[in-house]
């Protein structure tokens, strides 16, 4: 990954901007706020109080999502088996050198991060953590097949910038690692991503928007394996897809990203999808936008 630029977000937490992808790691509204709203809160970590939990963090980046996860699990005496996939060490190095980042979390987090940076793993009586450095499409094959995850965080750059981690083929590999009733959580509300997850057998939910958000309809997606619709109960953090969101999945925007051999370049994945959209008879996304304003 090429040059990274420090960004101060509106809630006082720091993030980075990638020159290569021309995209920030987090919303300018707040890196910490985004982590809580889009990942930690919908995780329902209280379900694992005094219990064990398996977690996969795809595109670890600066480590906000896992730092928040670690802090909450430490407080409730949970046992954690954690894996992460990340291509670049620079964001983690930045986090370890940024006191304002480290001060956000339980003191143990900086120790874990330091071990991950130096030795790629950390282990004590409560946590067993391992980070796999390299391309996610390759490194996911190095996770022991017997491990099934209760939580998967998917936090790569947007599908338009980094389609490699949002394709049918990669998400198929990812969802096969989910535990029965496991949650896959992502900030993305992309119709292509949602439709892919639905076609892979997951039940879709929309992360509720907060009052300060410019995006009033969704903060992201929770996809749950082996979920019975009849058992859904009101939830503070996510809900069933609205009619507007369901109609979004009937437009050309829902045509998936494809990477048959899991080695295509980003530009080729995008180009092939555009061809498929051009030939499709599905409703245009423009009409959907006009209807729902």
C-alpha positions as CSV (number, residue, x, y, z in Angstrom):
1,X,0.0,0.0,0.0
2,X,1.3,3.4,-0.9
3,X,1.4,6.6,1.1
4,X,-1.0,7.1,4.0
5,X,-2.1,10.5,5.3
6,X,-3.3,11.1,8.9
7,X,-6.9,12.4,9.2
8,X,-8.5,13.8,12.3
9,X,-12.2,13.0,12.4
10,X,-15.0,15.0,13.9
11,X,-15.3,12.9,17.1
12,X,-11.6,13.6,17.9
13,X,-10.3,10.2,16.9
14,X,-7.7,9.7,14.2
15,X,-7.8,7.8,11.0
16,X,-5.8,7.5,7.8
17,X,-6.4,8.2,4.1
18,X,-5.0,5.9,1.4
19,X,-3.5,7.7,-1.6
20,X,-3.6,4.5,-3.6
21,X,-7.4,3.9,-3.1
22,X,-8.2,7.6,-2.7
23,X,-10.4,6.7,0.2
24,X,-10.4,7.2,4.0
25,X,-10.3,4.3,6.4
26,X,-13.2,5.8,8.3
27,X,-16.0,8.3,7.9
28,X,-15.0,11.9,8.7
29,X,-17.9,11.9,11.2
30,X,-15.7,9.8,13.5
31,X,-13.5,6.8,13.4
32,X,-14.4,5.7,16.9
33,X,-18.1,6.5,16.4
34,X,-18.1,4.4,13.2
35,X,-16.5,1.5,14.9
36,X,-19.1,1.5,17.7
37,X,-22.2,2.0,15.5
38,X,-21.2,-0.2,12.6
39,X,-19.3,-3.1,14.3
40,X,-19.2,-3.4,18.0
41,X,-22.8,-2.5,18.9
42,X,-24.4,-4.9,16.4
43,X,-22.1,-7.7,17.5
44,X,-24.2,-8.4,20.7
45,X,-21.0,-9.2,22.6
46,X,-23.0,-9.7,25.9
47,X,-24.0,-13.0,24.4
48,X,-20.5,-14.2,25.1
49,X,-20.1,-13.0,28.7
50,X,-18.0,-15.6,30.6
51,X,-18.1,-17.8,27.4
52,X,-15.8,-18.4,24.4
53,X,-16.0,-16.6,21.0
54,X,-14.3,-17.0,17.6
55,X,-13.8,-13.9,15.6
56,X,-12.4,-13.1,12.1
57,X,-11.4,-9.5,11.3
58,X,-11.0,-9.1,7.5
59,X,-9.0,-6.0,6.5
60,X,-7.8,-5.2,10.1
61,X,-6.3,-1.8,9.1
62,X,-5.7,0.5,12.0
63,X,-7.4,-2.0,14.3
64,X,-10.3,0.0,15.6
65,X,-12.8,-2.8,15.3
66,X,-10.7,-5.4,17.0
67,X,-9.5,-2.9,19.7
68,X,-13.1,-2.2,20.6
69,X,-13.9,-5.9,20.5
70,X,-10.9,-6.7,22.7
71,X,-11.8,-4.0,25.3
72,X,-15.4,-5.2,25.6
73,X,-14.4,-8.9,25.9
74,X,-11.7,-8.1,28.5
75,X,-14.4,-6.4,30.7
76,X,-16.7,-9.4,30.5
77,X,-14.2,-12.2,31.0
78,X,-14.8,-13.8,27.6
79,X,-12.4,-16.3,26.0
80,X,-11.4,-15.2,22.5
81,X,-10.0,-17.1,19.6
82,X,-9.2,-14.4,17.0
83,X,-7.8,-14.3,13.4
84,X,-7.2,-11.2,11.2
85,X,-6.4,-10.8,7.6
86,X,-4.4,-7.7,6.5
87,X,-2.1,-6.9,3.6
88,X,-0.1,-4.0,5.1
89,X,1.6,-3.4,8.4
90,X,1.8,0.4,8.1
91,X,-1.6,1.1,9.6
92,X,-0.9,-1.1,12.7
93,X,2.5,0.6,13.1
94,X,0.7,4.0,13.0
95,X,-1.7,2.8,15.7
96,X,1.1,1.7,18.0
97,X,2.8,5.1,17.6
98,X,-0.4,7.1,18.3
99,X,-1.0,7.6,22.0
100,X,-4.4,9.1,21.4
101,X,-5.5,5.9,19.6
102,X,-4.1,3.6,22.4
103,X,-5.7,5.7,25.1
104,X,-9.2,4.8,23.7
105,X,-8.9,1.2,24.8
106,X,-8.2,-1.1,27.7
107,X,-4.4,-1.1,28.4
108,X,-4.1,-4.7,27.4
109,X,-4.9,-3.7,23.8
110,X,-1.6,-2.0,23.2
111,X,0.2,-5.1,24.4
112,X,-1.8,-7.4,22.0
113,X,-1.2,-5.0,19.1
114,X,2.6,-4.9,19.8
115,X,2.8,-8.7,19.8
116,X,0.8,-8.8,16.6
117,X,3.2,-6.4,15.0
118,X,6.3,-8.0,16.2
119,X,5.4,-11.7,16.2
120,X,2.1,-11.9,14.3
121,X,0.4,-13.5,17.3
122,X,-0.5,-13.1,21.0
123,X,-1.7,-15.7,23.6
124,X,-2.6,-15.6,27.3
125,X,-5.1,-17.4,29.4
126,X,-8.0,-15.6,27.9
127,X,-7.0,-14.6,24.3
128,X,-5.5,-16.4,21.4
129,X,-4.8,-14.0,18.5
130,X,-3.2,-14.4,15.1
131,X,-2.8,-12.0,12.2
132,X,-2.1,-13.3,8.7
133,X,-0.3,-10.8,6.6
134,X,-0.9,-10.8,2.8
135,X,-3.7,-10.8,0.3
136,X,-7.0,-11.8,1.9
137,X,-7.9,-14.0,-1.0
138,X,-4.9,-16.1,-0.3
139,X,-4.6,-15.9,3.4
140,X,-8.1,-17.0,4.1
141,X,-6.9,-20.4,3.0
142,X,-4.5,-20.5,5.9
143,X,-7.2,-20.4,8.6
144,X,-7.6,-24.0,10.0
145,X,-10.8,-25.4,8.3
146,X,-12.1,-26.7,11.6
147,X,-12.5,-23.1,13.1
148,X,-15.9,-21.6,12.6
149,X,-16.5,-18.0,13.5
150,X,-19.2,-16.5,15.7
151,X,-18.4,-13.0,14.3
152,X,-16.8,-11.9,11.1
153,X,-16.0,-8.2,10.5
154,X,-15.6,-7.2,6.9
155,X,-14.1,-3.7,6.6
156,X,-12.2,-3.4,3.4
157,X,-12.2,-0.4,1.2
158,X,-15.4,0.1,-0.8
159,X,-16.4,-2.3,-3.5
160,X,-15.8,0.3,-6.1
161,X,-12.2,0.8,-4.9
162,X,-11.3,-2.8,-3.8
163,X,-13.8,-5.2,-5.3
164,X,-11.5,-8.2,-4.6
165,X,-12.9,-8.7,-1.1
166,X,-16.6,-8.3,-2.1
167,X,-16.9,-10.9,-4.9
168,X,-19.2,-13.9,-5.0
169,X,-16.2,-16.2,-4.9
170,X,-14.4,-14.6,-1.9
171,X,-17.6,-14.1,0.1
172,X,-18.4,-17.7,-0.5
173,X,-15.2,-18.7,1.1
174,X,-15.9,-16.3,4.0
175,X,-19.4,-17.4,4.7
176,X,-18.3,-21.1,4.8
177,X,-16.2,-20.2,7.9
178,X,-19.3,-18.9,9.8
179,X,-20.7,-20.8,12.8
180,X,-24.4,-21.7,12.7
181,X,-26.1,-18.5,13.7
182,X,-22.8,-16.6,13.3
183,X,-22.9,-12.9,12.3
184,X,-21.1,-11.3,9.3
185,X,-21.0,-7.6,9.9
186,X,-19.9,-4.9,7.4
187,X,-20.3,-1.2,7.0
188,X,-21.4,-1.7,3.4
189,X,-25.0,-1.3,2.3
190,X,-24.0,-2.2,-1.3
191,X,-26.8,-4.0,-3.2
192,X,-24.2,-6.2,-4.9
193,X,-22.8,-7.3,-1.5
194,X,-26.1,-7.8,0.1
195,X,-27.5,-9.8,-2.8
196,X,-24.4,-12.0,-2.8
197,X,-24.7,-12.7,0.9
198,X,-28.5,-13.5,0.5
199,X,-27.7,-15.8,-2.4
200,X,-25.2,-17.5,-0.1
201,X,-27.9,-18.3,2.3
202,X,-27.6,-15.6,4.9
203,X,-30.4,-13.6,6.3
204,X,-29.9,-9.8,5.9
205,X,-30.4,-7.0,8.4
206,X,-29.8,-3.3,8.2
207,X,-27.7,-1.6,10.8
208,X,-29.8,1.2,12.2
209,X,-28.8,4.8,11.5
210,X,-28.1,7.2,14.3
211,X,-29.4,10.7,14.4
212,X,-26.2,12.4,13.4
213,X,-25.8,10.4,10.2
214,X,-26.3,11.8,6.7
215,X,-27.2,8.3,5.5
216,X,-30.6,8.0,7.1
217,X,-31.5,4.5,5.8
218,X,-28.6,2.3,6.8
219,X,-25.2,2.2,8.5
220,X,-24.3,-1.2,7.1
221,X,-25.3,-4.8,7.1
222,X,-25.6,-7.7,9.5
223,X,-25.8,-11.1,7.7
224,X,-26.8,-14.1,9.9
225,X,-26.3,-17.7,9.1
226,X,-29.1,-20.3,9.6
227,X,-31.5,-17.6,10.9
228,X,-35.2,-18.2,11.2
229,X,-37.2,-15.1,10.3
230,X,-39.9,-16.0,12.7
231,X,-37.5,-15.8,15.6
232,X,-36.4,-12.2,15.0
233,X,-36.9,-9.9,18.0
234,X,-36.7,-6.1,18.1
235,X,-33.1,-5.1,18.3
236,X,-31.5,-1.8,19.3
237,X,-28.9,-1.9,16.6
238,X,-30.2,-3.6,13.5
239,X,-33.6,-4.4,11.8
240,X,-35.1,-6.2,8.8
241,X,-34.5,-4.6,5.5
242,X,-37.0,-1.9,4.6
243,X,-39.1,-2.0,1.5
244,X,-36.8,0.6,0.0
245,X,-33.8,-1.6,0.7
246,X,-35.5,-4.7,-0.7
247,X,-36.3,-2.8,-3.9
248,X,-32.6,-1.7,-4.1
249,X,-31.8,-5.5,-4.5
250,X,-34.1,-5.7,-7.6
251,X,-32.0,-3.1,-9.5
252,X,-28.8,-3.4,-11.6
253,X,-26.9,-2.3,-8.5
254,X,-27.4,-5.8,-7.1
255,X,-25.4,-7.5,-9.9
256,X,-22.4,-9.0,-8.1
257,X,-18.7,-8.6,-8.4
258,X,-17.1,-11.8,-9.8
259,X,-13.6,-13.2,-9.5
260,X,-13.8,-16.8,-10.8
261,X,-10.2,-17.7,-10.1
262,X,-9.7,-15.4,-7.1
263,X,-6.8,-13.6,-8.8
264,X,-8.4,-11.0,-11.0
265,X,-7.2,-7.3,-10.9
266,X,-9.6,-4.8,-9.5
267,X,-10.1,-3.0,-12.8
268,X,-11.0,-6.3,-14.5
269,X,-13.6,-7.2,-11.9
270,X,-15.2,-3.8,-12.2
271,X,-15.1,-3.9,-16.0
272,X,-16.8,-7.3,-16.2
273,X,-19.5,-6.2,-13.8
274,X,-20.2,-3.1,-15.9
275,X,-20.6,-5.4,-19.0
276,X,-23.1,-7.5,-17.1
277,X,-25.0,-4.5,-15.9
278,X,-25.2,-3.1,-19.4
279,X,-26.7,-6.4,-20.7
280,X,-29.1,-6.8,-17.8
281,X,-32.9,-6.2,-18.1
282,X,-33.1,-5.4,-14.4
283,X,-34.5,-2.0,-13.3
284,X,-32.0,0.9,-13.3
285,X,-30.7,2.2,-10.0
286,X,-31.5,5.7,-11.2
287,X,-35.2,4.9,-11.2
288,X,-34.9,3.5,-7.6
289,X,-33.2,6.7,-6.5
290,X,-35.9,8.8,-8.1
291,X,-38.7,6.8,-6.5
292,X,-37.2,7.0,-3.0
293,X,-35.6,10.4,-3.3
